[in-house]
Amino acid sequence: MITAERMDRQVRHSTYADASGAFHLEGLVPGTYKVDLFSFPGDTPAQASTAKVTAGKRARVTLRSVGPTVKVQIHAIDGSCQAVWFKRAGESEPDPSFMSLCENGLADTKLEAGSYEACIDATACTPIVVVPGKPEQKFDIHGRTH
């Protein structure tokens, strides 16, 4: 099953891929969407990406395979956030496929073990290390700079 959820969580659509892996979602309103492929409904996404939908244009999405993951919670301790973006150590820009929407200053996601920067609203970034073998990890980071 493939789901596409708009960043503001106001729109969510689901569909299934055909035998070749292709899928189509019709009628999406403009915005940026998190797109996930699930092996089974309710399971952890097997692949993920983001897509920007523009009125009157077709959007293409390439889903990236996800390896063994750790549940990660990011807490924006000094403010709210729309989304948390993650970039691997050494990368200059956050990877759009590593994004988690915030709710009440918290963002939950699953990441492979490794070093990342967690970027609240793609701006305020803090280094984090996701440790293998520890099933759940929580990071308190500053969401807004003053």
N, CA, C and O atoms as CSV, one atom per row, in Angstrom:
chain,resi,resn,atom,element,x,y,z
A,1,MET,N,N,0.849,-1.172,0.000
A,1,MET,CA,C,0.000,0.000,0.000
A,1,MET,C,C,0.895,1.236,0.000
A,1,MET,O,O,1.905,1.275,0.703
A,2,ILE,N,N,0.528,2.232,-0.779
A,2,ILE,CA,C,1.246,3.502,-0.828
A,2,ILE,C,C,0.351,4.576,-0.231
A,2,ILE,O,O,-0.823,4.681,-0.584
A,3,THR,N,N,0.912,5.381,0.683
A,3,THR,CA,C,0.166,6.509,1.230
A,3,THR,C,C,0.905,7.797,0.908
A,3,THR,O,O,2.135,7.832,0.878
A,4,ALA,N,N,0.144,8.847,0.671
A,4,ALA,CA,C,0.689,10.194,0.475
A,4,ALA,C,C,-0.044,11.098,1.452
A,4,ALA,O,O,-1.265,11.236,1.388
A,5,GLU,N,N,0.720,11.721,2.372
A,5,GLU,CA,C,0.131,12.601,3.375
A,5,GLU,C,C,0.761,13.975,3.241
A,5,GLU,O,O,1.982,14.116,3.293
A,6,ARG,N,N,-0.094,15.009,3.064
A,6,ARG,CA,C,0.409,16.371,2.935
A,6,ARG,C,C,1.027,16.816,4.250
A,6,ARG,O,O,0.600,16.390,5.323
A,7,MET,N,N,2.042,17.679,4.162
A,7,MET,CA,C,2.805,18.120,5.335
A,7,MET,C,C,1.919,18.663,6.450
A,7,MET,O,O,2.231,18.472,7.625
A,8,ASP,N,N,0.818,19.339,6.107
A,8,ASP,CA,C,-0.052,19.907,7.149
A,8,ASP,C,C,-1.045,18.883,7.695
A,8,ASP,O,O,-1.888,19.214,8.528
A,9,ARG,N,N,-0.943,17.647,7.226
A,9,ARG,CA,C,-1.787,16.518,7.651
A,9,ARG,C,C,-3.264,16.710,7.336
A,9,ARG,O,O,-4.102,15.998,7.888
A,10,GLN,N,N,-3.606,17.652,6.464
A,10,GLN,CA,C,-4.997,17.885,6.106
A,10,GLN,C,C,-5.465,16.958,4.991
A,10,GLN,O,O,-6.669,16.787,4.799
A,11,VAL,N,N,-4.535,16.358,4.256
A,11,VAL,CA,C,-4.879,15.507,3.117
A,11,VAL,C,C,-4.079,14.215,3.202
A,11,VAL,O,O,-2.869,14.240,3.428
A,12,ARG,N,N,-4.758,13.088,3.020
A,12,ARG,CA,C,-4.088,11.785,3.006
A,12,ARG,C,C,-4.802,10.898,2.000
A,12,ARG,O,O,-6.024,10.755,2.053
A,13,HIS,N,N,-4.051,10.306,1.090
A,13,HIS,CA,C,-4.588,9.392,0.085
A,13,HIS,C,C,-3.778,8.106,0.108
A,13,HIS,O,O,-2.594,8.108,0.446
A,14,SER,N,N,-4.428,7.010,-0.254
A,14,SER,CA,C,-3.752,5.713,-0.325
A,14,SER,C,C,-4.114,5.023,-1.632
A,14,SER,O,O,-5.171,5.268,-2.213
A,15,THR,N,N,-3.222,4.163,-2.076
A,15,THR,CA,C,-3.458,3.365,-3.280
A,15,THR,C,C,-2.564,2.130,-3.213
A,15,THR,O,O,-1.821,1.942,-2.250
A,16,TYR,N,N,-2.642,1.295,-4.240
A,16,TYR,CA,C,-1.796,0.110,-4.341
A,16,TYR,C,C,-1.013,0.161,-5.641
A,16,TYR,O,O,-1.505,0.689,-6.638
A,17,ALA,N,N,0.185,-0.376,-5.645
A,17,ALA,CA,C,1.014,-0.433,-6.848
A,17,ALA,C,C,0.548,-1.594,-7.722
A,17,ALA,O,O,-0.001,-2.583,-7.237
A,18,ASP,N,N,0.786,-1.442,-9.041
A,18,ASP,CA,C,0.480,-2.544,-9.946
A,18,ASP,C,C,1.652,-3.536,-9.944
A,18,ASP,O,O,2.609,-3.364,-9.189
A,19,ALA,N,N,1.577,-4.561,-10.780
A,19,ALA,CA,C,2.598,-5.616,-10.802
A,19,ALA,C,C,3.987,-5.095,-11.141
A,19,ALA,O,O,4.982,-5.699,-10.740
A,20,SER,N,N,4.076,-3.970,-11.882
A,20,SER,CA,C,5.385,-3.401,-12.232
A,20,SER,C,C,5.909,-2.445,-11.168
A,20,SER,O,O,7.033,-1.957,-11.278
A,21,GLY,N,N,5.101,-2.167,-10.126
A,21,GLY,CA,C,5.507,-1.238,-9.071
A,21,GLY,C,C,5.028,0.179,-9.292
A,21,GLY,O,O,5.263,1.045,-8.449
A,22,ALA,N,N,4.354,0.442,-10.415
A,22,ALA,CA,C,3.852,1.790,-10.695
A,22,ALA,C,C,2.560,2.044,-9.915
A,22,ALA,O,O,1.801,1.116,-9.636
A,23,PHE,N,N,2.323,3.302,-9.570
A,23,PHE,CA,C,1.086,3.672,-8.897
A,23,PHE,C,C,0.691,5.086,-9.300
A,23,PHE,O,O,1.521,5.870,-9.760
A,24,HIS,N,N,-0.579,5.396,-9.121
A,24,HIS,CA,C,-1.112,6.717,-9.451
A,24,HIS,C,C,-2.022,7.170,-8.322
A,24,HIS,O,O,-2.837,6.393,-7.824
A,25,LEU,N,N,-1.885,8.412,-7.924
A,25,LEU,CA,C,-2.785,9.033,-6.967
A,25,LEU,C,C,-3.415,10.225,-7.681
A,25,LEU,O,O,-2.714,11.168,-8.051
A,26,GLU,N,N,-4.708,10.189,-7.872
A,26,GLU,CA,C,-5.415,11.250,-8.588
A,26,GLU,C,C,-6.046,12.217,-7.599
A,26,GLU,O,O,-6.400,11.838,-6.482
A,27,GLY,N,N,-6.181,13.470,-8.020
A,27,GLY,CA,C,-6.929,14.456,-7.249
A,27,GLY,C,C,-6.214,15.038,-6.048
A,27,GLY,O,O,-6.867,15.605,-5.171
A,28,LEU,N,N,-4.889,14.921,-5.974
A,28,LEU,CA,C,-4.163,15.519,-4.860
A,28,LEU,C,C,-4.152,17.039,-5.013
A,28,LEU,O,O,-3.901,17.550,-6.104
A,29,VAL,N,N,-4.419,17.752,-3.940
A,29,VAL,CA,C,-4.341,19.208,-3.978
A,29,VAL,C,C,-2.867,19.615,-3.870
A,29,VAL,O,O,-2.070,18.858,-3.316
A,30,PRO,N,N,-2.485,20.788,-4.385
A,30,PRO,CA,C,-1.081,21.212,-4.334
A,30,PRO,C,C,-0.524,21.203,-2.911
A,30,PRO,O,O,-1.242,21.472,-1.947
A,31,GLY,N,N,0.763,20.892,-2.797
A,31,GLY,CA,C,1.456,20.870,-1.517
A,31,GLY,C,C,2.588,19.872,-1.545
A,31,GLY,O,O,2.813,19.198,-2.550
A,32,THR,N,N,3.309,19.780,-0.422
A,32,THR,CA,C,4.389,18.802,-0.280
A,32,THR,C,C,3.859,17.622,0.520
A,32,THR,O,O,3.250,17.791,1.576
A,33,TYR,N,N,4.099,16.432,0.001
A,33,TYR,CA,C,3.578,15.209,0.593
A,33,TYR,C,C,4.706,14.273,1.004
A,33,TYR,O,O,5.741,14.198,0.342
A,34,LYS,N,N,4.491,13.563,2.106
A,34,LYS,CA,C,5.358,12.457,2.490
A,34,LYS,C,C,4.717,11.215,1.883
A,34,LYS,O,O,3.539,10.944,2.113
A,35,VAL,N,N,5.498,10.458,1.104
A,35,VAL,CA,C,4.995,9.274,0.415
A,35,VAL,C,C,5.683,8.054,1.009
A,35,VAL,O,O,6.912,7.980,1.044
A,36,ASP,N,N,4.884,7.099,1.477
A,36,ASP,CA,C,5.418,5.877,2.093
A,36,ASP,C,C,4.866,4.649,1.398
A,36,ASP,O,O,3.707,4.630,0.985
A,37,LEU,N,N,5.706,3.613,1.266
A,37,LEU,CA,C,5.287,2.304,0.772
A,37,LEU,C,C,5.308,1.359,1.956
A,37,LEU,O,O,6.331,1.210,2.625
A,38,PHE,N,N,4.175,0.721,2.214
A,38,PHE,CA,C,4.059,-0.217,3.316
A,38,PHE,C,C,3.919,-1.625,2.754
A,38,PHE,O,O,3.152,-1.848,1.818
A,39,SER,N,N,4.664,-2.585,3.328
A,39,SER,CA,C,4.500,-3.983,2.933
A,39,SER,C,C,3.133,-4.486,3.366
A,39,SER,O,O,2.469,-5.223,2.637
A,40,PHE,N,N,2.716,-4.074,4.573
A,40,PHE,CA,C,1.417,-4.438,5.121
A,40,PHE,C,C,0.825,-3.197,5.770
A,40,PHE,O,O,1.562,-2.430,6.390
A,41,PRO,N,N,-0.504,-2.969,5.649
A,41,PRO,CA,C,-1.114,-1.816,6.321
A,41,PRO,C,C,-0.786,-1.827,7.814
A,41,PRO,O,O,-0.877,-2.867,8.465
A,42,GLY,N,N,-0.403,-0.662,8.355
A,42,GLY,CA,C,-0.066,-0.534,9.763
A,42,GLY,C,C,1.370,-0.885,10.091
A,42,GLY,O,O,1.796,-0.714,11.233
A,43,ASP,N,N,2.130,-1.373,9.117
A,43,ASP,CA,C,3.526,-1.753,9.319
A,43,ASP,C,C,4.433,-0.528,9.190
A,43,ASP,O,O,3.969,0.552,8.824
A,44,THR,N,N,5.702,-0.689,9.482
A,44,THR,CA,C,6.710,0.346,9.271
A,44,THR,C,C,6.920,0.515,7.768
A,44,THR,O,O,6.956,-0.478,7.042
A,45,PRO,N,N,7.060,1.766,7.281
A,45,PRO,CA,C,7.280,1.924,5.841
A,45,PRO,C,C,8.527,1.172,5.371
A,45,PRO,O,O,9.574,1.222,6.016
A,46,ALA,N,N,8.398,0.471,4.233
A,46,ALA,CA,C,9.529,-0.235,3.638
A,46,ALA,C,C,10.333,0.721,2.762
A,46,ALA,O,O,11.535,0.534,2.573
A,47,GLN,N,N,9.672,1.741,2.232
A,47,GLN,CA,C,10.319,2.754,1.403
A,47,GLN,C,C,9.634,4.080,1.666
A,47,GLN,O,O,8.464,4.118,2.046
A,48,ALA,N,N,10.381,5.194,1.461
A,48,ALA,CA,C,9.814,6.510,1.737
A,48,ALA,C,C,10.417,7.560,0.827
A,48,ALA,O,O,11.517,7.390,0.300
A,49,SER,N,N,9.678,8.656,0.649
A,49,SER,CA,C,10.155,9.788,-0.130
A,49,SER,C,C,9.232,10.966,0.124
A,49,SER,O,O,8.270,10.846,0.882
A,50,THR,N,N,9.510,12.090,-0.494
A,50,THR,CA,C,8.587,13.218,-0.484
A,50,THR,C,C,8.353,13.651,-1.921
A,50,THR,O,O,9.164,13.388,-2.809
A,51,ALA,N,N,7.220,14.324,-2.130
A,51,ALA,CA,C,6.875,14.809,-3.471
A,51,ALA,C,C,6.181,16.150,-3.354
A,51,ALA,O,O,5.359,16.358,-2.461
A,52,LYS,N,N,6.513,17.058,-4.257
A,52,LYS,CA,C,5.830,18.347,-4.322
A,52,LYS,C,C,4.812,18.275,-5.447
A,52,LYS,O,O,5.167,18.017,-6.597
A,53,VAL,N,N,3.538,18.505,-5.115
A,53,VAL,CA,C,2.451,18.458,-6.088
A,53,VAL,C,C,2.098,19.894,-6.469
A,53,VAL,O,O,1.818,20.732,-5.612
A,54,THR,N,N,2.120,20.156,-7.778
A,54,THR,CA,C,1.779,21.463,-8.329
A,54,THR,C,C,0.539,21.294,-9.192
A,54,THR,O,O,0.428,20.316,-9.931
A,55,ALA,N,N,-0.396,22.238,-9.106
A,55,ALA,CA,C,-1.633,22.168,-9.887
A,55,ALA,C,C,-1.328,22.013,-11.373
A,55,ALA,O,O,-0.500,22.736,-11.927
A,56,GLY,N,N,-2.004,21.064,-12.007
A,56,GLY,CA,C,-1.879,20.873,-13.443
A,56,GLY,C,C,-0.630,20.152,-13.906
A,56,GLY,O,O,-0.418,20.016,-15.111
A,57,LYS,N,N,0.211,19.680,-12.983
A,57,LYS,CA,C,1.440,18.993,-13.356
A,57,LYS,C,C,1.494,17.615,-12.715
A,57,LYS,O,O,0.905,17.382,-11.659
A,58,ARG,N,N,2.200,16.716,-13.363
A,58,ARG,CA,C,2.393,15.365,-12.848
A,58,ARG,C,C,3.643,15.352,-11.967
A,58,ARG,O,O,4.670,15.918,-12.342
A,59,ALA,N,N,3.563,14.719,-10.817
A,59,ALA,CA,C,4.717,14.590,-9.917
A,59,ALA,C,C,5.236,13.157,-9.994
A,59,ALA,O,O,4.453,12.208,-10.030
A,60,ARG,N,N,6.554,13.006,-10.018
A,60,ARG,CA,C,7.177,11.683,-10.012
A,60,ARG,C,C,7.836,11.462,-8.655
A,60,ARG,O,O,8.401,12.382,-8.063
A,61,VAL,N,N,7.753,10.231,-8.182
A,61,VAL,CA,C,8.332,9.873,-6.886
A,61,VAL,C,C,9.174,8.624,-7.067
A,61,VAL,O,O,8.736,7.652,-7.682
A,62,THR,N,N,10.389,8.653,-6.526
A,62,THR,CA,C,11.219,7.461,-6.460
A,62,THR,C,C,11.337,7.093,-4.992
A,62,THR,O,O,11.844,7.877,-4.190
A,63,LEU,N,N,10.874,5.911,-4.641
A,63,LEU,CA,C,10.900,5.477,-3.250
A,63,LEU,C,C,12.232,4.809,-2.955
A,63,LEU,O,O,12.744,4.035,-3.763
A,64,ARG,N,N,12.796,5.120,-1.770
A,64,ARG,CA,C,14.090,4.624,-1.329
A,64,ARG,C,C,13.887,3.500,-0.331
A,64,ARG,O,O,13.077,3.626,0.588
A,65,SER,N,N,14.615,2.398,-0.501
A,65,SER,CA,C,14.521,1.268,0.430
A,65,SER,C,C,15.009,1.672,1.814
A,65,SER,O,O,15.954,2.449,1.950
A,66,VAL,N,N,14.367,1.148,2.817
A,66,VAL,CA,C,14.723,1.422,4.206
A,66,VAL,C,C,15.221,0.123,4.831
A,66,VAL,O,O,14.551,-0.905,4.731
A,67,GLY,N,N,16.401,0.156,5.482
A,67,GLY,CA,C,16.950,-1.025,6.144
A,67,GLY,C,C,16.381,-1.171,7.547
A,67,GLY,O,O,15.380,-0.532,7.870
A,68,PRO,N,N,17.005,-2.012,8.405
A,68,PRO,CA,C,16.548,-2.156,9.791
A,68,PRO,C,C,16.540,-0.794,10.483
A,68,PRO,O,O,17.478,-0.010,10.338
A,69,THR,N,N,15.486,-0.523,11.226
A,69,THR,CA,C,15.317,0.815,11.790
A,69,THR,C,C,15.159,0.813,13.302
A,69,THR,O,O,14.900,-0.217,13.924
A,70,VAL,N,N,15.326,2.008,13.874
A,70,VAL,CA,C,15.160,2.278,15.295
A,70,VAL,C,C,14.089,3.354,15.415
A,70,VAL,O,O,14.102,4.316,14.648
A,71,LYS,N,N,13.164,3.213,16.359
A,71,LYS,CA,C,12.151,4.247,16.588
A,71,LYS,C,C,12.822,5.454,17.228
A,71,LYS,O,O,13.482,5.339,18.260
A,72,VAL,N,N,12.642,6.625,16.595
A,72,VAL,CA,C,13.272,7.862,17.066
A,72,VAL,C,C,12.181,8.898,17.318
A,72,VAL,O,O,11.289,9.089,16.491
A,73,GLN,N,N,12.262,9.565,18.472
A,73,GLN,CA,C,11.341,10.659,18.771
A,73,GLN,C,C,12.155,11.928,18.963
A,73,GLN,O,O,13.113,11.961,19.736
A,74,ILE,N,N,11.751,12.979,18.240
A,74,ILE,CA,C,12.380,14.288,18.372
A,74,ILE,C,C,11.407,15.196,19.109
A,74,ILE,O,O,10.240,15.294,18.727
A,75,HIS,N,N,11.875,15.856,20.158
A,75,HIS,CA,C,11.054,16.779,20.939
A,75,HIS,C,C,11.623,18.183,20.776
A,75,HIS,O,O,12.763,18.444,21.160
A,76,ALA,N,N,10.829,19.083,20.208
A,76,ALA,CA,C,11.233,20.488,20.058
A,76,ALA,C,C,10.976,21.177,21.396
A,76,ALA,O,O,9.841,21.549,21.697
A,77,ILE,N,N,12.030,21.348,22.200
A,77,ILE,CA,C,11.837,21.788,23.584
A,77,ILE,C,C,11.491,23.264,23.736
A,77,ILE,O,O,10.968,23.657,24.779
A,78,ASP,N,N,11.763,24.089,22.739
A,78,ASP,CA,C,11.436,25.501,22.921
A,78,ASP,C,C,10.532,26.027,21.807
A,78,ASP,O,O,10.712,27.146,21.326
A,79,GLY,N,N,9.579,25.226,21.411
A,79,GLY,CA,C,8.620,25.700,20.421
A,79,GLY,C,C,7.994,24.572,19.643
A,79,GLY,O,O,8.339,23.401,19.801
A,80,SER,N,N,7.076,24.956,18.809
A,80,SER,CA,C,6.399,23.971,17.982
A,80,SER,C,C,7.180,23.784,16.686
A,80,SER,O,O,8.129,24.517,16.406
A,81,CYS,N,N,6.777,22.817,15.919
A,81,CYS,CA,C,7.422,22.578,14.631
A,81,CYS,C,C,6.396,22.018,13.662
A,81,CYS,O,O,5.407,21.415,14.076
A,82,GLN,N,N,6.630,22.216,12.384
A,82,GLN,CA,C,5.800,21.634,11.337
A,82,GLN,C,C,6.315,20.239,10.981
A,82,GLN,O,O,5.543,19.294,10.828
A,83,ALA,N,N,7.646,20.137,10.852
A,83,ALA,CA,C,8.254,18.864,10.455
A,83,ALA,C,C,9.706,18.830,10.895
A,83,ALA,O,O,10.329,19.873,11.094
A,84,VAL,N,N,10.236,17.638,11.043
A,84,VAL,CA,C,11.656,17.440,11.318
A,84,VAL,C,C,12.244,16.721,10.113
A,84,VAL,O,O,11.749,15.675,9.694
A,85,TRP,N,N,13.304,17.297,9.566
A,85,TRP,CA,C,14.025,16.723,8.433
A,85,TRP,C,C,15.349,16.192,8.964
A,85,TRP,O,O,15.913,16.753,9.903
A,86,PHE,N,N,15.838,15.131,8.377
A,86,PHE,CA,C,17.090,14.531,8.815
A,86,PHE,C,C,18.078,14.534,7.659
A,86,PHE,O,O,17.713,14.279,6.511
A,87,LYS,N,N,19.332,14.824,7.976
A,87,LYS,CA,C,20.388,14.659,6.978
A,87,LYS,C,C,21.479,13.812,7.598
A,87,LYS,O,O,21.812,13.956,8.774
A,88,ARG,N,N,22.021,12.940,6.796
A,88,ARG,CA,C,23.111,12.092,7.269
A,88,ARG,C,C,24.357,12.938,7.468
A,88,ARG,O,O,24.521,13.969,6.817
A,89,ALA,N,N,25.231,12.508,8.362
A,89,ALA,CA,C,26.480,13.227,8.627
A,89,ALA,C,C,27.230,13.423,7.321
A,89,ALA,O,O,27.372,12.484,6.538
A,90,GLY,N,N,27.710,14.633,7.081
A,90,GLY,CA,C,28.485,14.936,5.893
A,90,GLY,C,C,27.673,15.435,4.709
A,90,GLY,O,O,28.249,15.915,3.734
A,91,GLU,N,N,26.336,15.332,4.768
A,91,GLU,CA,C,25.509,15.838,3.676
A,91,GLU,C,C,25.165,17.297,3.934
A,91,GLU,O,O,24.988,17.708,5.081
A,92,SER,N,N,25.072,18.081,2.860
A,92,SER,CA,C,24.843,19.515,3.023
A,92,SER,C,C,23.366,19.876,3.163
A,92,SER,O,O,23.041,20.899,3.766
A,93,GLU,N,N,22.470,19.061,2.622
A,93,GLU,CA,C,21.040,19.362,2.667
A,93,GLU,C,C,20.280,18.200,3.286
A,93,GLU,O,O,20.683,17.046,3.140
A,94,PRO,N,N,19.167,18.499,3.987
A,94,PRO,CA,C,18.338,17.402,4.499
A,94,PRO,C,C,17.802,16.557,3.350
A,94,PRO,O,O,17.477,17.082,2.285
A,95,ASP,N,N,17.713,15.258,3.567
A,95,ASP,CA,C,17.185,14.327,2.578
A,95,ASP,C,C,15.662,14.346,2.672
A,95,ASP,O,O,15.116,14.055,3.736
A,96,PRO,N,N,14.957,14.683,1.576
A,96,PRO,CA,C,13.500,14.759,1.649
A,96,PRO,C,C,12.832,13.443,2.018
A,96,PRO,O,O,11.687,13.448,2.468
A,97,SER,N,N,13.514,12.318,1.841
A,97,SER,CA,C,12.897,11.052,2.218
A,97,SER,C,C,12.988,10.790,3.719
A,97,SER,O,O,12.325,9.890,4.234
A,98,PHE,N,N,13.820,11.584,4.432
A,98,PHE,CA,C,13.930,11.466,5.890
A,98,PHE,C,C,13.208,12.638,6.527
A,98,PHE,O,O,13.854,13.566,7.013
A,99,MET,N,N,11.895,12.615,6.535
A,99,MET,CA,C,11.105,13.702,7.088
A,99,MET,C,C,9.999,13.108,7.944
A,99,MET,O,O,9.428,12.069,7.612
A,100,SER,N,N,9.704,13.783,9.054
A,100,SER,CA,C,8.622,13.344,9.923
A,100,SER,C,C,7.802,14.561,10.329
A,100,SER,O,O,8.366,15.578,10.732
A,101,LEU,N,N,6.498,14.471,10.228
A,101,LEU,CA,C,5.616,15.563,10.609
A,101,LEU,C,C,5.544,15.676,12.132
A,101,LEU,O,O,5.612,14.672,12.842
A,102,CYS,N,N,5.403,16.912,12.626
A,102,CYS,CA,C,5.319,17.158,14.070
A,102,CYS,C,C,3.873,17.230,14.528
A,102,CYS,O,O,2.981,17.639,13.785
A,103,GLU,N,N,3.668,16.825,15.760
A,103,GLU,CA,C,2.378,16.984,16.413
A,103,GLU,C,C,2.661,17.331,17.861
A,103,GLU,O,O,3.295,16.561,18.583
A,104,ASN,N,N,2.182,18.503,18.285
A,104,ASN,CA,C,2.412,18.991,19.647
A,104,ASN,C,C,3.895,19.050,19.999
A,104,ASN,O,O,4.283,18.703,21.115
A,105,GLY,N,N,4.725,19.487,19.051
A,105,GLY,CA,C,6.153,19.629,19.296
A,105,GLY,C,C,6.942,18.336,19.267
A,105,GLY,O,O,8.125,18.327,19.607
A,106,LEU,N,N,6.299,17.226,18.862
A,106,LEU,CA,C,6.965,15.927,18.808
A,106,LEU,C,C,6.901,15.363,17.394
A,106,LEU,O,O,5.901,15.522,16.694
A,107,ALA,N,N,7.970,14.711,16.988
A,107,ALA,CA,C,8.004,14.020,15.696
A,107,ALA,C,C,8.524,12.612,15.931
A,107,ALA,O,O,9.589,12.426,16.520
A,108,ASP,N,N,7.778,11.632,15.475
A,108,ASP,CA,C,8.188,10.230,15.585
A,108,ASP,C,C,8.541,9.715,14.204
A,108,ASP,O,O,7.858,10.022,13.227
A,109,THR,N,N,9.600,8.938,14.121
A,109,THR,CA,C,9.976,8.324,12.852
A,109,THR,C,C,10.785,7.079,13.145
A,109,THR,O,O,11.037,6.747,14.304
A,110,LYS,N,N,11.183,6.403,12.107
A,110,LYS,CA,C,12.107,5.276,12.237
A,110,LYS,C,C,13.280,5.562,11.317
A,110,LYS,O,O,13.099,5.903,10.148
A,111,LEU,N,N,14.489,5.422,11.855
A,111,LEU,CA,C,15.715,5.674,11.107
A,111,LEU,C,C,16.653,4.489,11.237
A,111,LEU,O,O,16.603,3.745,12.217
A,112,GLU,N,N,17.504,4.322,10.246
A,112,GLU,CA,C,18.581,3.351,10.356
A,112,GLU,C,C,19.603,3.910,11.340
A,112,GLU,O,O,19.715,5.127,11.484
A,113,ALA,N,N,20.344,3.047,12.013
A,113,ALA,CA,C,21.385,3.491,12.935
A,113,ALA,C,C,22.412,4.331,12.176
A,113,ALA,O,O,22.727,4.047,11.021
A,114,GLY,N,N,22.932,5.371,12.841
A,114,GLY,CA,C,23.943,6.213,12.215
A,114,GLY,C,C,23.919,7.624,12.761
A,114,GLY,O,O,23.152,7.937,13.672
A,115,SER,N,N,24.761,8.474,12.199
A,115,SER,CA,C,24.858,9.876,12.614
A,115,SER,C,C,24.036,10.736,11.664
A,115,SER,O,O,24.115,10.590,10.444
A,116,TYR,N,N,23.249,11.633,12.243
A,116,TYR,CA,C,22.370,12.514,11.489
A,116,TYR,C,C,22.417,13.913,12.081
A,116,TYR,O,O,22.959,14.127,13.165
A,117,GLU,N,N,21.845,14.853,11.359
A,117,GLU,CA,C,21.444,16.129,11.922
A,117,GLU,C,C,19.939,16.159,11.823
A,117,GLU,O,O,19.376,15.927,10.753
A,118,ALA,N,N,19.275,16.445,12.944
A,118,ALA,CA,C,17.826,16.604,12.972
A,118,ALA,C,C,17.546,18.088,12.812
A,118,ALA,O,O,18.018,18.902,13.606
A,119,CYS,N,N,16.778,18.444,11.784
A,119,CYS,CA,C,16.538,19.843,11.436
A,119,CYS,C,C,15.058,20.153,11.575
A,119,CYS,O,O,14.240,19.678,10.787
A,120,ILE,N,N,14.715,20.951,12.577
A,120,ILE,CA,C,13.323,21.331,12.770
A,120,ILE,C,C,12.964,22.379,11.732
A,120,ILE,O,O,13.630,23.406,11.600
A,121,ASP,N,N,11.894,22.096,10.998
A,121,ASP,CA,C,11.424,22.948,9.902
A,121,ASP,C,C,12.540,23.241,8.914
A,121,ASP,O,O,12.597,24.321,8.326
A,122,ALA,N,N,13.435,22.258,8.735
A,122,ALA,CA,C,14.548,22.296,7.774
A,122,ALA,C,C,15.520,23.451,8.020
A,122,ALA,O,O,16.253,23.834,7.109
A,123,THR,N,N,15.540,24.016,9.239
A,123,THR,CA,C,16.453,25.129,9.512
A,123,THR,C,C,17.322,24.892,10.737
A,123,THR,O,O,18.543,24.809,10.602
A,124,ALA,N,N,16.742,24.780,11.922
A,124,ALA,CA,C,17.502,24.633,13.162
A,124,ALA,C,C,17.968,23.182,13.301
A,124,ALA,O,O,17.179,22.308,13.659
A,125,CYS,N,N,19.248,22.924,13.018
A,125,CYS,CA,C,19.776,21.552,12.977
A,125,CYS,C,C,20.632,21.230,14.196
A,125,CYS,O,O,21.389,22.074,14.675
A,126,THR,N,N,20.506,20.003,14.694
A,126,THR,CA,C,21.256,19.505,15.839
A,126,THR,C,C,21.769,18.107,15.524
A,126,THR,O,O,21.003,17.280,15.029
A,127,PRO,N,N,23.052,17.812,15.798
A,127,PRO,CA,C,23.560,16.455,15.553
A,127,PRO,C,C,22.935,15.443,16.511
A,127,PRO,O,O,22.768,15.722,17.699
A,128,ILE,N,N,22.591,14.270,15.988
A,128,ILE,CA,C,22.107,13.155,16.812
A,128,ILE,C,C,22.784,11.874,16.327
A,128,ILE,O,O,23.192,11.777,15.170
A,129,VAL,N,N,22.899,10.897,17.220
A,129,VAL,CA,C,23.444,9.593,16.852
A,129,VAL,C,C,22.406,8.547,17.227
A,129,VAL,O,O,22.047,8.404,18.396
A,130,VAL,N,N,21.927,7.821,16.226
A,130,VAL,CA,C,20.961,6.747,16.429
A,130,VAL,C,C,21.759,5.462,16.619
A,130,VAL,O,O,22.485,5.035,15.721
A,131,VAL,N,N,21.621,4.851,17.792
A,131,VAL,CA,C,22.427,3.700,18.192
A,131,VAL,C,C,21.707,2.402,17.827
A,131,VAL,O,O,20.525,2.251,18.138
A,132,PRO,N,N,22.392,1.462,17.173
A,132,PRO,CA,C,21.750,0.185,16.860
A,132,PRO,C,C,21.500,-0.617,18.128
A,132,PRO,O,O,22.225,-0.485,19.114
A,133,GLY,N,N,20.468,-1.446,18.092
A,133,GLY,CA,C,20.177,-2.326,19.221
A,133,GLY,C,C,19.361,-1.687,20.320
A,133,GLY,O,O,18.882,-2.394,21.207
A,134,LYS,N,N,19.184,-0.394,20.300
A,134,LYS,CA,C,18.344,0.289,21.285
A,134,LYS,C,C,17.030,0.605,20.564
A,134,LYS,O,O,17.017,1.475,19.693
A,135,PRO,N,N,15.920,-0.076,20.897
A,135,PRO,CA,C,14.715,-0.016,20.075
A,135,PRO,C,C,14.035,1.356,19.998
A,135,PRO,O,O,13.429,1.684,18.978
A,136,GLU,N,N,14.128,2.155,21.058
A,136,GLU,CA,C,13.514,3.484,21.046
A,136,GLU,C,C,14.497,4.494,21.600
A,136,GLU,O,O,15.146,4.254,22.618
A,137,GLN,N,N,14.602,5.644,20.910
A,137,GLN,CA,C,15.513,6.698,21.351
A,137,GLN,C,C,14.811,8.040,21.228
A,137,GLN,O,O,14.120,8.297,20.242
A,138,LYS,N,N,14.991,8.909,22.243
A,138,LYS,CA,C,14.358,10.225,22.265
A,138,LYS,C,C,15.445,11.290,22.323
A,138,LYS,O,O,16.425,11.161,23.056
A,139,PHE,N,N,15.251,12.347,21.534
A,139,PHE,CA,C,16.191,13.460,21.506
A,139,PHE,C,C,15.424,14.750,21.756
A,139,PHE,O,O,14.440,15.032,21.073
A,140,ASP,N,N,15.870,15.530,22.728
A,140,ASP,CA,C,15.320,16.866,22.994
A,140,ASP,C,C,16.208,17.866,22.297
A,140,ASP,O,O,17.399,17.953,22.597
A,141,ILE,N,N,15.647,18.625,21.367
A,141,ILE,CA,C,16.467,19.610,20.646
A,141,ILE,C,C,15.744,20.947,20.595
A,141,ILE,O,O,14.520,21.010,20.708
A,142,HIS,N,N,16.514,22.012,20.424
A,142,HIS,CA,C,15.946,23.342,20.326
A,142,HIS,C,C,15.356,23.544,18.942
A,142,HIS,O,O,16.029,23.363,17.928
A,143,GLY,N,N,14.069,23.929,18.922
A,143,GLY,CA,C,13.364,24.071,17.660
A,143,GLY,C,C,13.494,25.448,17.057
A,143,GLY,O,O,13.492,25.579,15.833
A,144,ARG,N,N,13.601,26.440,17.840
A,144,ARG,CA,C,13.665,27.811,17.320
A,144,ARG,C,C,14.909,28.484,17.888
A,144,ARG,O,O,15.240,28.326,19.063
A,145,THR,N,N,15.576,29.221,17.045
A,145,THR,CA,C,16.694,30.011,17.537
A,145,THR,C,C,16.216,31.428,17.746
A,145,THR,O,O,15.409,31.935,16.967
A,146,HIS,N,N,16.705,32.072,18.787
A,146,HIS,CA,C,16.244,33.442,19.116
A,146,HIS,C,C,17.287,34.462,18.746
A,146,HIS,O,O,17.080,35.658,18.947
